[in-house]
Amino acid sequence: MSVKTAIIVFAHGSSVESANEAVRSVTAAVAQSGGFGLVETAFLELASPDLPEAVARVAGKGAVHVIVAPYFLTLGIHLQRDLPRIIADILRRHPGLRIEVTEPLDGHPALRDIVLDRVKKALEC
C-alpha cells in the first residue's frame, strides 16, 4: 500500500460486553492474519469506540485511506442509512481522508460453510 491505510472492523455493538470482545478478537485476528499494522474496531452503538472516534485515532496515526469492513450479515438499515450519514460527517471533519466501505458478510461463500458446519455439529448430538 503506497499510502498509509487503516482497516476498521465496524460492528453494531452490544450491551453484552463479551459480544463486543468477540468482535475485538476478530479484529485482532484480521490484523495479524492480514499483516495490517493500523487496525481498529468500531461500533455503531452500545460500545466504544464509535466510528468517528476510531477514524480519528487512525487519522492521528497518519492514515489517509480507511477501509471500513462492516461486521454485519446483511445490507440492512444501519448500512444503508446510518453508515453513509456517519461517513459523510467524518469526511467533513477529515477532508483529506479517503474512506471505502466493503460489502457486508452476506453472500460470501464461507457463510454457507459455517452454517453447514453448525448444522452438522448439532446433528451429531
Buried (B, 14 or more C-beta within 10 A) or exposed (E): EEEBBBBBBBBBBBEEEEBBEBBBEBBEEBBEEEEBEBBBBBBBEBBEBBBBEBBBBBBEEEBBBBBBBBBBEEBBEBBEEBBEEBBEEBBEEBEEBEBEBEEBBEEEEEEEEEEEEEEEEEEEE
